[in-house]
């Protein structure tokens, strides 16, 4: 049975709480204890209620820090959130579909996602935003440009590190590949990318953003059979969102340019 410390002064009690929180690694309770204790006294909380308040504060803060670490580990190039996506500016994108995807059931099931459309139609925004939602939901996520991924795979193959590199990309729950289709890949690069997709097939999700419709992917993957196999890996059982051809970024820029400027006299 543990001994109970009776008759501690408030100063001694605060010091004991601080010491215990350091020992038990409870930084949130340590930093918020005084404020929460004063609030509990004002609200005449029970001991159980006060303890629950302390523990929930610690748990909530730990969950927040874990989400921040996963988002940082994903290596997104910029912050993009679903709440800032302008659905009104792009009627091609169904908000209901996107918000359903934000629940991340497709990531749990290891299904793919393809975002297809011209530049400026919101593909990368949605890719990053949905990847961020997955990270916040507890999934391991990695974002990478298609050309960077292929270059990394080629270098790994040259240095006899290919298996290790493919395994590293295979461990994340969601791999987000952006700008697929912006440049032609030689057969070796395409085959290496295919290996990554095969490693993840029906086990972990891949989300891609491409400015080319599937019919134009032979410009990127010049071997027709390999191209067909890659399209199959990226579409089987998954979701396809077509963001269209009209750049709303360009439309917004033109709208701003057309606004009359007012000069002071």
Secondary structure, 3 states (H helix, E strand, C coil): CCCCCCCCCHHHHHHHHHHHHHHHCCHHHHHHHHHHHHHHHHCCCCHHHHHHHHHHHHHHHHHHHHHHHHHHHHCCCCCCCHHHCCCCCCCCCCHHHHHHHCCCHHHHCCCCEEEEECCCCCHHHHHHHHHHHHHHCCCCEEEEEHHHHHHHHHHHHHCCCHHHHHHHHHHCCEEEEEEECCCCECHHHHHHHHHHHHHHCCCCEEEEEECCCHHHHHHCECCHHHHHHHHHHHHCCCEEEEEECCCHHHHHHHHHHHCCCCCCC
